[in-house]
Amino acid sequence: MPDDLMGFIIAANNYYSEQLYIDALSEYQKILWIDPESDLALFQQGLCFYKLGYDVDAKSNFNKVLDINPDHYNSKYYLALIEHQNNNFEKSIPLFLELLQYDSKNYELYNYLGDTYYELDNLKLSLLAYKQSVQLNAYDAKIYYKMGIIHEKLLNTDQAIKNYNQAINMDNNDNDLIYRLGMILYQDGQYKKSLEYLRRYIMYKPKDLPVIQILANILYSLNR
């Protein structure tokens, strides 16, 4: 009866919101016994599997939803996410690109693409994706940091320093970022500027002997 079906949906959604995913799976299954092609129940069941770490089952459900509704955005999103999280980067790329056709202003999709291309050592496409991301959201310190790393690998020292500075202006407590900025300034011969960041770094890592030696070299070069 319609009232019974609505009761199963409400119960399942309540269990899901309370993170009781096993109980939610049971209630969604009751819906599927009544309507095997309920894309709502199939998708929510897929989410439960995803939350429980059952990626194979989650993918199966999301693909069933897409068989019923090929334009189901969220199913494609979670399929892309699962492939990305399992390091199946080449499989995740076409999924993320397809998602951008639906939502071209979603900076997080560009972040995932940037991360994926970076893992595949395609630095230029990774950088391009991150640039698209910061055009849509200019307030993500991690993306400027990642762009700095890519520029450093591409030997674009000035641009790397610029990106690191942008990142540190937004998040000045990231010790890895502080270290990278200090080191690239030192390698670029900007000793006075590097001194500030390497001193800050050594406060967090007081036993890092190579950096202590670099600090000594900088102070010696500056006649201090």
Secondary structure by P-SEA (a helix, b strand, c coil): caaaaaaaaaaaaaaaaacaaaaaaaaaaaaaaacccaaaaaaaaaaaaaaacaaaaaaaaaaaaaaacccaaaaaaaaaaaaaaacccccaaaaaaaaaaaccccaaaaaaaaaaaaaacaaaaaaaaaaaaaaaccccaaaaaaaaaaaaaacaaaaaaaaaaaaaaaccccaaaaaaaaaaaaaacaaaaaaaaaaaaaaacccaaaaaaaaaaaaaaacc
